[in-house]
């Protein structure tokens, strides 16, 4: 009798645990989905704010102006983006990263749909295929990327930051960004979409690392061990603010100068890919990647490259004219064939 009662209690506890896990998973999915909706919509709202500034004959963000800071519509977009990022951050507390992160690709679809309705922007069929390839490639990389490591204390954080491999990545990202900002952006920033997006993606990957470091400091402070009584916590906060402001500045320039339906998928691809690389190096997760995952990551990058090529090369191609030309050629060939008979 006692044995049966113990078994019944164990079964009940197991059922309750399973239900709790399913409930947490549902919350995580809802948070990640709402995050994508907020972030996707924020691109459109910020773009409308930037267009409003340009119509008022003020110096555009793409030309180095900051008049958009006085435009309330742009701030609404920024707040929506912040809400989306907060929802995405919270989703990781309820669902595994391998589920939450790929759902970020939904923001690309949201932006493309809203851009067609509110900005009168459009993509031809080849552009849509390129957009799909970008999403597929990113999801493949995410699925094969290593899981998130742990940062139990600031001593571990500091050790990871000053590891040789991460220092090489961080210094390389900063140097490449400075070269792009100083030498490349003034010449080609307004004509080549990859310039501004490369800057905000490189700096954005460092923003994510700084945010993770700051979250550890905040967690320890909430637990009673104040980390802001020493310099390290404030340096993480300063690093996050500097990288975040730089990232947003060049993202605004890209949105101001180029089609939103083009900016969003390319930004998503580069930012997500570089963030995975930076996080894997920072948390030393690269040591956990096997041959199968390496093959998956390489295939994902190949798919992304194909998608970006299609987006950049054929985004302005008028397929209707191309179709007419093909039709005429086929008719002429049929006519010659009939005459020869």
N, C-alpha and C positions, 0 to 999 in steps of 0.2 A: 504493500500500500504506500509506504513511504517512498519507495523507488519510483512508483508511477507518478506520485505527486511531484517529486523532484524533476522527472522528465517533462511533466506538464508545465512547470514553472520555466524550465529551460527553453521549451518550445515557444512559450508566450514571449519570453524576453527576446528570443531570436526573431520572432515575427515583428515585434515592436521596433527592433533595431533595423530590420529590413524596410519597414514602412517609413521610418525616420530618414533612412538613406535615400529612398525614392522621393520623399518630400523635399529633402535638401537638393537633390538633383533637379527637380522641377523648378525650384526657386532659382538655382544657378542658371538654368536654361532661359528662364523668363528675364532675369537680370541681364544676361549676355545679349539676348535678342533686343531688349529695350535699349541697351547701350548702343547697339548698331544703328537702331532707328534714330536715336538722339544725335549720334555723331554724323550719320549720313545727312540728316536734315540740317545740322549745323553748317555743313559746307555750303548748302544752298543759301541759307540766311546770311552767312558772312559774305558770300558772293554778291547777293543783292545789295548789301550794305556798301561793298566796294564799288559796285556799279553806280549806286546813288552818289557816292563821293565823286566819281569821275564825271558824272553828268553835271555836277555843280562846278565844273572847271577847276577843281582843286588838284594839287599834285597827287598823282596816283601812287598807290603802294608799290606798283611795279617800277616806278621811276624814283623810288626812295622816299616817298612822302608818307606822313603819318596822320593825315587828315581823318582817316577811318576811326581813329581813337575818339573823335567827337561825334561819331555816328552811332545812334542808339541801336540800330538794327544789327550792326556788327557786334555790339556787346551782347545782344540777345543770342546771336550765333555762338559767341565764345562761351556764354553761360551754359548753353545746351551741350556744347562739346565737353565742358567740365562735368556736367551731370552724367553724360555718357561715359566718360572715363571713370567717374566715381562708381557708377553701376557695374562697369566692367571689373573694377578692382574688387568690389564686394562679391561679384560672382565667383571669384576664385576661392572664397571661403565656403561655398556650398557645392561646387562642382570641380572636377579635375581640370587642369589646364588643357589637356588634350581634347576636351569637349568645348571649353569656353573660348579658347583662342581662335579656332577655325570659324566660329560664329561671327567674328569680326569682319569676315568677308561680306556679310550681309549689308554692311554700310556702303559698300561699292554699288550694290544693286539699288539700295534706297536712294543714293545720290543720283544714279543714272535715271531712275524713274522720275524723281522730283525735278531734275534739271530739264527733262523734256516738257514737263507741265508748266514750270514757273520761270525758266530761263530761255525757253525756246531753243535749247541746244539739242543736237541729235548726233547719233553715231551711225555710220553705215554698217552694213552686215559684217564686213571684215573687221571693223572696229569692235563690234560686239563679240566676235569670235576671239579677238585679241584680249578683250576684257575678261572673257570666260577663261581663257588660258592662264591669265595672270592669277585669277582666283584659284584655279585648280592647282597651279604650281605652288602657290603659297600654302594651300592646305596640305599638299604632299610634304612640303618641308616641315610644316608644323607637326604633322603626324609622326615624322621620323626624328624630330628633334628630341633631345634628352629632357627628362622631367626637371622641375625646378628644385634647386638645392636649398639647404637651410642656412640661415644666418643667425645663430643663437645669440651672439653678442658683438659689440663694436670691435673687440680685439680681432675676431674672425673677419669682420668686414674690412678692417684696415689691412690685415694680412692678404686678403684676396685682392684688394685694390693695388697694392704694391707688388703683386706677383709679376714676374718679368713678362709673361705672355699678355696679361691684360694691359700692362703699361705700353707694350708695343702697339696693341690695338688702339688704345685711347690716344696715344701720341700721334699715331698714323691718321686717325679720324680727325683730330684737331688740325694737323698740318694740311691734309687734303682739303678740309673745309676752308682754311685760311687762304689756300691757293685759289680755290673756287671763288671765294668772296672778293679777294683783292685783284686777281688777274683775269679770271674767266667771266664772272658775273657781269662786270661793267661792259664787256664786249658782246657776250652771247646770251646773257641771262634772259633777255626779252624775246629771243628768237628760238632758243633751245630749251625745251621744257625740263630736261634732265638736270640742268644746272641748279636751279633753285630747289628742286625736289631732292637732289643728292645732298645738298647742304643741310636741309631740315631733317633728312633721314639719318645722316651721319651723326649730327648733333643730337637728334632725337633718341638714338640708341644709347647715348651717354646720359640723356635725361632719365631714361628708364632705370639705368644703373644707379644714378644719384637718388631717384625716388625710392628704390629698394633699400638703399643705405639709410635714407631718412626714415623710412617706415620702421626699420629696426630700432633706430634711436627713439622714435615716438613710442613704440611698443614697450621698450625698456623703461622709458619715463613714466608711462601709464602704470606699469607694474611697481613703481616706487623707486626705481634707480634712475635719477635725473641725469640725462645725457647732455643737457644743454648748459650744464655748469662747467663744461670743458669745451675746448675749441673745436673738437671733432664734429660734434653735432651741428654747430653753426656753419662749419665748412660744407657739410653735406647740404644744408639748406641753401647756402649761397650758390653752390654748384648747380643745384636743381633749378634755381631761379634764373641763373645766367643761361644755362642750356635751353630751358623751356622758352624764355623770351626770344632767344636767337632762332629756335626752331619755328615758333609761331610767326616771327617776322618774315622769314623766307617762304613759309607756307602761304602767307597772305599775298606775297608778291607773285607766287605761282598761280594762285587763284585769280588774281587780278588780271594777269596777262594771258592766261590760257583757258581753254574750255574745261569746265568743271568735270565733265564726264571723262575727260582724258587725265586730268590731274589726280582725281581720286584713286583710280586703280593703280596707277604708277606709284603714287605716294604710299598706298597700302602695301604694295609689293616690296618696295625698297625698305620702307620703315620696318615692316614685319621681319623681313629677312635679316637686316642688320641688327635688329633687336634680339633675335634668336642667337645670332653669332656672338654679340656682346655678352648676353646673359650666360651663354654656354661657357665662354672663356672666363667670365668673372666668377661664376660659381663652380668652375672646373668640371662642368657636366660633359665636356668633350671626351673625358676618360671613359664614359659609360656608353659611347656610341659604338655599335658593332658594324660589321661589313654591310649587313642588310640595310641599316639606317644610312650609312654613307652613300650607298647606291641610290636610296630614295631621295636623299638631299640633293645629290647631283642631278638626278632626273627632274626634281622640282625646279632647280635653278635653270635647267635647260628649257623647261616649259615656260618659265617666267620670261626668259630672254626672247623666246618666240613670240609671246604675247606682247611684250614691249615693242618688238620690231614691227608687228602688225599695227599696233596703235600709232606709232610714230610715222611709219612709212606710208600707210594707206588711209589715214584718218580724213584726208581731204579729197580722196578719189570719188568722182561722181560715177557711181555704178550704173545709173540710168543711161548715161551716154555710152558707157562701155557695152551695155547690153544691146543698144541700137547698132553699134558697130559690128558686133558679133552676128546679129541678125542679118544685116546687109551682106556680110561676107558669106554667110551660109547660103543665102538666097542666090548670090552670084555663082557659088560653087554648084548648086543644084541646077542652075540655068545652063552652065557650061556642060554639065553631065548629060542633061536632056538633049542639048544640041549635038553632042558627040554621038548620041544614040541615033 
